[in-house]
Amino acid sequence: MKKISLFAAGVMFGTAGIKLLGSEDAKKVYARTTAAALRVKEGVMKAVTAVREGAEDVYADAKAINECRAEAEAAAVVEDASAEESKAE
C-alpha cells in the first residue's frame, strides 16, 4: 500500500511539475534567461576578439624581431667568412 501511495504522489508531483514548466510565466522566464545568456555571449566574444587582435599584433612584432635577428646573424656569418678569406690570402 505504501508503494502505491508513493507512486501516486510521484505522478501528482510530476504532472504538476510539467504543467508548471509549460506555463506562460515559465516560458517568459526561459526567454529572459536565454536573452541574458546571449548578451553575456556577445560580451565574451568581444573580449575574445580584442585579445585575439592583441595577440596577432604581438605575434607580428615577434616575427619581425626574429627576421631582423636572422638577417643580422646571416650578415655576421658572411662578414666572418670574408674576413677569413682575407686572412688566407
C-alpha positions in Angstrom: 0.0 0.0 0.0 2.9 2.3 0.8 4.5 1.8 -2.6 1.2 2.6 -4.4 0.8 5.9 -2.4 4.4 6.9 -3.1 3.8 6.2 -6.8 0.6 8.2 -6.8 2.3 11.1 -5.1 5.2 10.9 -7.6 2.7 11.0 -10.5 0.9 14.0 -8.9 4.1 15.9 -8.5 5.3 15.0 -11.9 2.1 16.2 -13.5 2.2 19.4 -11.5 5.8 20.0 -12.5 5.1 19.5 -16.2 2.2 22.0 -16.0 4.4 24.5 -14.1 7.3 24.2 -16.5 5.0 24.6 -19.5 3.2 27.6 -18.2 3.4 31.0 -19.8 5.2 32.5 -16.8 7.8 29.8 -17.0 8.3 30.4 -20.8 8.8 34.1 -20.1 11.5 33.2 -17.5 13.2 30.9 -20.0 13.1 33.6 -22.7 14.6 36.2 -20.4 17.3 33.8 -19.2 18.2 32.9 -22.7 18.3 36.6 -23.7 20.7 37.3 -20.8 22.9 34.4 -21.8 23.0 35.7 -25.4 24.1 39.1 -24.1 26.8 37.5 -22.0 28.0 35.6 -25.0 28.2 38.8 -27.1 30.3 40.4 -24.4 32.6 37.4 -24.1 33.0 37.3 -27.9 34.0 41.0 -28.0 36.6 40.4 -25.3 38.0 37.3 -27.1 38.2 39.3 -30.3 40.1 42.1 -28.6 42.5 39.6 -27.0 43.0 37.8 -30.4 43.8 41.1 -32.1 46.3 41.9 -29.4 47.9 38.5 -29.7 48.2 38.9 -33.5 50.0 42.2 -33.0 52.4 40.7 -30.6 53.0 37.7 -32.9 53.7 40.1 -35.9 56.2 42.1 -33.8 57.9 38.9 -32.6 58.1 37.6 -36.1 59.7 40.9 -37.3 62.3 40.8 -34.4 63.2 37.2 -35.4 63.6 38.2 -39.0 65.9 41.1 -38.1 68.0 38.8 -35.9 68.3 36.2 -38.7 69.4 38.8 -41.2 71.9 40.2 -38.7 73.3 36.7 -38.0 73.5 35.9 -41.7 75.4 39.2 -42.3 77.7 38.3 -39.4 78.4 34.9 -41.0 79.1 36.5 -44.3 81.5 39.1 -42.7 83.3 36.3 -40.8 83.7 34.3 -44.0 85.0 37.3 -45.8 87.5 38.1 -43.0 88.8 34.5 -43.0 89.2 34.6 -46.8 91.2 37.9 -46.5 93.5 36.3 -43.9 94.0 33.2 -46.1 95.2 35.3 -49.0 
